[in-house]
Amino acid sequence: MRLTTHSDLAFRTLIFLGVAGERGATIPEISSAFGASEHHLRKVAFELVKLELIRATRGRNGGLALNISPAQVTIGELLRKLEPEFAESECLGAGQKGCVIFGACGLQRVFNESLGALFGVLDRYTLADVLDSSRGVAVRLGIEPRPPLM
């Protein structure tokens, strides 16, 4: 499986924000932690806000925070939202633009079955499961919990 850089950074952003908890994080913090371009991260954050997965607050104490409960969203659901064209190829049924054997070849069935198996596994795990199994992430990312704002 190969994710786009955009989706990979989106997943890492969601994990960062999940580990950060209520304290949230800023784009420069996340960018620095992952060695990612702030410009690219802004595009990712914009999409995550549009998908209502995170919320952005402007101003002095602003930043990004999760807008979802990590236990209520599966990794498969996240991937479908982040990569809506994930299964778009002729062999996976996206169209028959140039393949003269489309529909007659057994490869389409194999690819569809494997994609179903992939999402079957991804749908068994939530973002909370990923966060629970990522105990050392806060240390590696240098995340120190901030006290909640009053």
C-alpha positions in Angstrom: 0.0 0.0 0.0 1.3 3.5 -0.8 -0.2 6.6 0.7 0.3 10.1 -0.8 2.5 12.4 1.1 -0.6 14.5 1.8 -2.5 11.6 3.4 0.6 10.4 5.3 1.0 13.9 6.8 -2.7 14.1 7.6 -2.5 10.8 9.6 0.6 12.1 11.4 -1.1 15.3 12.2 -4.2 13.5 13.6 -1.8 11.3 15.7 0.1 14.4 16.9 -3.2 16.2 17.9 -4.5 13.0 19.5 -1.4 12.7 21.7 -1.4 16.4 22.4 -5.0 16.2 23.7 -6.8 19.3 24.8 -3.6 21.3 24.5 -3.7 21.1 20.7 -0.8 22.3 18.6 0.2 24.9 16.1 1.2 24.3 12.5 4.9 25.3 13.3 5.0 22.7 16.2 3.7 19.9 14.0 5.8 20.9 11.1 9.0 21.0 13.2 8.2 17.7 14.9 7.9 15.8 11.5 10.4 17.9 9.5 7.5 18.8 7.1 7.0 21.9 5.2 4.7 24.4 7.0 3.2 25.3 3.6 2.3 21.7 2.9 1.0 21.2 6.5 -1.3 24.3 6.1 -2.9 22.6 3.0 -3.3 19.4 5.0 -4.8 21.2 8.0 -7.2 23.1 5.7 -8.5 19.8 4.3 -8.8 18.2 7.8 -10.8 21.3 8.9 -13.0 21.0 5.8 -13.6 17.3 6.6 -14.4 18.4 10.2 -11.7 16.1 11.6 -9.9 19.0 13.3 -10.8 22.5 14.3 -8.6 25.6 13.9 -8.7 28.5 16.3 -7.1 31.8 15.3 -5.4 34.3 17.6 -2.8 34.3 20.3 -3.8 31.1 21.9 -5.0 29.5 18.7 -3.9 26.4 17.0 -5.3 23.0 15.9 -7.1 20.4 17.9 -9.0 17.2 17.2 -12.7 17.8 16.4 -13.6 14.1 16.6 -13.5 11.4 19.3 -10.6 9.1 18.4 -12.7 6.1 19.3 -15.4 7.0 16.9 -13.5 7.0 13.6 -11.9 4.1 12.0 -8.6 4.2 10.1 -10.5 2.9 7.0 -13.0 5.7 7.3 -10.2 8.2 7.6 -8.4 6.8 4.5 -11.6 6.9 2.5 -12.0 10.6 3.4 -8.4 11.5 2.7 -8.0 9.4 -0.5 -11.4 9.4 -2.2 -9.7 8.3 -5.4 -7.8 5.5 -3.7 -9.5 2.8 -5.7 -9.6 4.6 -9.0 -7.9 2.6 -11.7 -9.3 0.7 -14.6 -8.8 -2.6 -12.9 -10.8 -1.5 -9.8 -13.8 -0.4 -11.8 -13.1 3.3 -12.3 -13.7 3.0 -16.0 -12.6 1.3 -19.2 -10.7 4.1 -20.9 -8.0 2.1 -22.5 -8.0 -1.5 -21.3 -9.4 -3.8 -24.0 -9.6 -6.7 -21.5 -11.5 -4.8 -18.8 -14.2 -7.1 -17.3 -12.8 -10.2 -19.0 -9.6 -10.3 -17.0 -9.3 -12.0 -13.6 -7.0 -9.3 -12.3 -10.0 -7.0 -11.6 -11.5 -9.5 -9.2 -8.2 -10.1 -7.4 -7.6 -6.4 -6.9 -11.2 -5.8 -5.7 -10.9 -8.7 -3.3 -7.6 -7.4 -1.9 -8.8 -3.9 -1.6 -11.8 -5.3 0.4 -9.5 -7.2 2.6 -7.3 -4.1 3.2 -10.3 -1.9 4.2 -11.7 -4.8 6.3 -8.6 -4.6 8.4 -8.4 -0.8 8.5 -12.1 -0.7 9.5 -11.3 -2.8 12.6 -9.1 -0.1 14.1 -9.9 3.3 15.3 -7.7 6.3 15.8 -7.9 5.6 19.5 -6.4 2.2 18.9 -3.5 3.8 17.1 -3.0 6.3 19.9 -3.2 3.6 22.6 -0.4 1.7 20.8 1.7 4.8 20.4 2.9 5.3 24.0 6.4 6.6 23.0 5.0 9.1 20.5 4.7 12.1 22.9 8.3 11.6 24.0 9.6 11.3 20.4 7.6 14.4 19.3 8.6 16.4 22.3 5.0 17.0 23.3 4.6 18.2 26.8 1.0 18.4 28.1 -0.2 22.0 28.7 -2.6 22.6 31.5 -6.1 23.2 30.2 -7.1 26.8 29.6 -9.5 28.2 32.2 
